[in-house]
Structures are given as structure tokens and as C-alpha cells.
Amino acid sequence: MKPHIGIPQKKLDAVTCLLSELLANEVTLYTKTRKSHWNIAGESFMELHKLFESHYKNLEASIDQLAERIGKLGGHTIGTMQEFGKLATLKEHPAKYLKSKEMLSELLSDHETVIIQLRDSVTKCSDKHHDSGTADFLTGLMEEHETTAWTLRRYLN
């Protein structure tokens, strides 16, 4: 049953597409953060191991909220690696194992890419699709990524 929440179906479909692209990037970033957590080594091992763990746990919660938001708007949530890979703009690097500074730098870049995507999505949801609820939700998600990016940036200064 489709929701009747004051937003035309065409706009709900557009928002669902936008959220699916964000979901794909969140899952990709989650996976890359997990890989960093598993492969970190060096003098700051435990500190970074715990930092990456807190980051992937936050991403896991965001992924669930994004998936549920798609459902609330009447959409079907993608859920296979193939679907995520097809929609994600973040790139993975199979068989490449980075040093700690490179991990931090790459994750920072990915979070900043997601922030830019979220900022654009907030504007589209609000101005173009008249979906204030999703715009508000995405603003909160953007703020979480900004905090994570700030934390990573501090390690690189």
C-alpha cells in the first residue's frame, strides 16, 4: 500500500531514488571503514582500531535509518552488493591495503564526498520535492558525517 502523505507519487519515487544512491554510498563507506578497522597496524593501532569501530557502528545505524526511510516513503530498499555497487559513487580498492595515514585520508575524502551528496540531496528534497521530513533527516545525517570528517581531519593535521 502506497503512503498518502501529501507528496505526489512521482516526487516520492524521485526521493526514493536519491535515498537509494545515498544508501549505496553509506554501505560502501561502511565496508571501507570495516576494512580499515580489520587492517590497521602501527603505533596507533588500538586507538585507530577503536575509532574505526565507532565509525562503522555509526554508519551501520545510519544505513538502517536510510533503508527504513525508503520504506516509509513506500519504496523498496535495495539490499544486494550488486545493487549497492551499481549505485555507489564511492570507489573500493580490492586487494589494496593502505597505511594508517592513507586509510585516514581516504575515509576523510569519502565522508566529504558523502557530505557534498547529502547537502545537494537536502536541497533537492526541500526545494524540488517538497519533502521536509526527508530533508530534515538528511540534515542530521550530514551533521554526523561532518563530525566524523572533522575527527579524521584532526588525525591528519
DRENPA-640437 format. One record per residue (C-alpha): residue number from 1; z, x, y. Coordinates in pm, 1 decimal, padded with zeros to 6 digits. Layout:
# residues N
> num/zz/xx/yy
> NUM/Z/X/Y
...
//
This chain:
# residues 157
> num/zz/xx/yy
> 1/00000.0/00000.0/00000.0
> 2/-00102.4/00139.3/00338.2
> 3/00154.6/00159.3/00619.2
> 4/00123.0/-00073.9/00917.2
> 5/00297.0/00133.7/01182.6
> 6/00083.8/00084.0/01492.1
> 7/-00159.3/00368.8/01427.2
> 8/-00514.1/00281.8/01314.5
> 9/-00611.1/00398.4/00964.5
> 10/-00874.8/00637.8/01098.1
> 11/-00611.0/00818.2/01304.0
> 12/-00365.0/00821.3/01011.9
> 13/-00635.5/00980.9/00796.2
> 14/-00700.8/01245.7/01063.3
> 15/-00329.8/01326.5/01089.1
> 16/-00302.6/01344.0/00709.9
> 17/-00590.4/01597.7/00704.1
> 18/-00421.5/01802.9/00972.5
> 19/-00090.7/01794.8/00780.9
> 20/-00264.9/01896.6/00457.5
> 21/-00405.1/02207.1/00627.4
> 22/-00058.8/02291.2/00756.5
> 23/00085.7/02234.0/00410.9
> 24/-00166.8/02475.6/00260.1
> 25/-00067.4/02744.8/00509.0
> 26/00303.2/02680.0/00451.9
> 27/00259.8/02718.7/00074.0
> 28/00059.2/03038.1/00125.0
> 29/00323.0/03178.4/00359.8
> 30/00596.8/03076.6/00115.6
> 31/00418.0/03264.3/-00164.7
> 32/00366.4/03572.7/00050.1
> 33/00733.0/03568.7/00154.1
> 34/00837.6/03539.3/-00212.4
> 35/00613.2/03834.2/-00299.9
> 36/00778.3/04037.7/-00023.3
> 37/01122.7/03935.5/-00149.6
> 38/01035.2/04047.7/-00501.9
> 39/00871.9/04375.2/-00399.8
> 40/01082.0/04503.7/-00111.6
> 41/01210.0/04859.0/-00159.7
> 42/01357.5/05130.3/00055.5
> 43/01661.7/05195.2/00265.6
> 44/01696.0/04837.7/00398.3
> 45/01630.1/04683.7/00057.8
> 46/01924.3/04443.9/00032.2
> 47/01911.5/04334.3/00395.0
> 48/01539.2/04253.7/00378.8
> 49/01568.4/04108.0/00029.0
> 50/01824.7/03857.9/00163.9
> 51/01625.9/03797.3/00483.6
> 52/01310.3/03711.9/00289.5
> 53/01513.8/03487.8/00060.2
> 54/01646.0/03289.2/00357.2
> 55/01292.5/03265.6/00496.4
> 56/01136.5/03135.8/00175.5
> 57/01417.6/02884.0/00131.3
> 58/01349.4/02752.7/00483.3
> 59/00977.7/02738.7/00405.3
> 60/01049.3/02551.3/00082.4
> 61/01236.4/02283.5/00278.3
> 62/00953.2/02263.2/00533.8
> 63/00694.8/02229.1/00257.9
> 64/00884.2/01934.7/00111.9
> 65/00917.7/01767.4/00451.8
> 66/00546.4/01814.9/00524.9
> 67/00449.6/01670.5/00187.9
> 68/00676.8/01371.2/00243.5
> 69/00537.9/01318.1/00595.3
> 70/00189.4/01288.2/00444.6
> 71/00322.7/01023.1/00206.7
> 72/00498.8/00835.9/00487.9
> 73/00162.8/00806.6/00662.0
> 74/00003.6/00664.4/00347.9
> 75/-00178.8/00978.3/00238.1
> 76/-00192.1/01162.7/-00091.2
> 77/-00034.7/01506.8/-00090.0
> 78/-00233.2/01797.0/-00229.2
> 79/-00044.5/01996.0/-00488.6
> 80/-00256.5/02247.5/-00674.0
> 81/-00312.8/02613.5/-00599.3
> 82/-00685.2/02545.0/-00582.7
> 83/-00635.3/02276.6/-00316.5
> 84/-00398.6/02497.4/-00117.6
> 85/-00638.1/02790.8/-00137.9
> 86/-00929.6/02580.4/-00022.2
> 87/-00747.8/02458.0/00291.0
> 88/-00535.7/02760.1/00384.7
> 89/-00645.2/02982.7/00670.0
> 90/-00380.9/03245.4/00590.3
> 91/-00512.2/03512.2/00356.9
> 92/-00349.5/03655.0/00047.8
> 93/-00394.2/04010.3/-00076.3
> 94/-00381.5/04019.5/-00456.7
> 95/-00281.2/04349.9/-00615.9
> 96/-00183.0/04491.2/-00275.9
> 97/00180.6/04596.0/-00234.6
> 98/00293.4/04672.4/00116.3
> 99/00566.1/04898.7/00253.6
> 100/00856.2/04722.8/00424.3
> 101/00722.9/04759.9/00782.1
> 102/00381.9/04634.1/00668.3
> 103/00546.0/04334.1/00499.3
> 104/00736.0/04250.7/00815.2
> 105/00424.1/04290.2/01027.5
> 106/00205.2/04075.9/00802.8
> 107/00465.2/03799.8/00773.3
> 108/00513.1/03806.5/01150.4
> 109/00138.5/03770.9/01202.3
> 110/00126.0/03479.6/00956.8
> 111/00415.6/03299.3/01125.4
> 112/00247.0/03346.0/01463.6
> 113/-00077.4/03205.4/01320.7
> 114/00112.7/02900.6/01194.2
> 115/00283.5/02861.6/01533.8
> 116/-00056.6/02850.8/01704.4
> 117/-00178.8/02597.7/01445.8
> 118/00133.5/02386.7/01495.8
> 119/00105.7/02398.3/01875.5
> 120/-00253.5/02271.7/01850.5
> 121/-00151.7/02006.8/01595.9
> 122/00130.8/01878.2/01817.1
> 123/-00118.3/01824.9/02099.9
> 124/-00370.1/01652.8/01871.8
> 125/-00106.4/01425.3/01716.0
> 126/00034.1/01328.7/02052.6
> 127/-00272.2/01304.9/02276.2
> 128/-00559.7/01226.4/02040.2
> 129/-00397.8/01034.1/01753.7
> 130/-00102.3/00875.7/01939.4
> 131/00138.2/00970.6/01661.1
> 132/00456.8/01069.0/01843.8
> 133/00658.3/01081.8/01521.4
> 134/00439.5/01348.0/01366.9
> 135/00416.1/01536.1/01697.0
> 136/00796.3/01543.6/01714.2
> 137/00825.0/01652.3/01350.3
> 138/00573.3/01932.8/01404.1
> 139/00750.3/02047.2/01721.0
> 140/01066.8/02100.9/01517.4
> 141/00870.8/02287.4/01253.0
> 142/00711.3/02504.1/01521.7
> 143/01054.9/02592.5/01659.3
> 144/01165.7/02702.2/01310.2
> 145/00862.9/02931.7/01283.2
> 146/00931.0/03067.4/01632.7
> 147/01283.5/03162.0/01524.6
> 148/01155.7/03331.1/01210.3
> 149/00887.2/03516.1/01406.9
> 150/01146.8/03630.8/01660.1
> 151/01365.8/03763.4/01376.9
> 152/01075.4/03953.4/01218.1
> 153/00965.8/04086.6/01556.9
> 154/01315.3/04232.5/01614.5
> 155/01281.5/04441.7/01298.7
> 156/00957.0/04588.1/01427.2
> 157/01078.7/04689.3/01776.1
//
